[in-house]
Amino acid sequence: MDDHELYSGLIRLHILHHAVREPVFGLWIIEELARHGYKLSAGTLYPMLHGLERKGYLRSAVKRTGGQARRYYRATAAGRKALRAAREKVRELFGELFEDD
């Protein structure tokens, strides 16, 4: 199994976590995940972002800063609700995962 496939759900939750706090953009997310040891390419990240947006968890808007346009992603009400529910599930599952440690 590809590690990316194993961690992709966790990465989506991490993106949602940050998008609840403040608007985020692709390069920032790539750098944030790199700080946690995940190496993601734009070709991997953007389909995730588009999928989260398609499902209604994120909303995006293009903002111009100077001459540069950047697409920012922000969690929707459905995204915030999904993150709250996921936190409970993750807490329960990871608690079990670490019981034997």
Buried (B, 14 or more C-beta within 10 A) or exposed (E): EEEEEEBBEBBBBBBBBBBBEEBBBBEBBBEBBEEEEBEBEEEBBBEBBEEBBEEEBBBBEEEEEEEEEBBBBBBBEEBBEBBEEBEEEBEEEEEEEEEEE
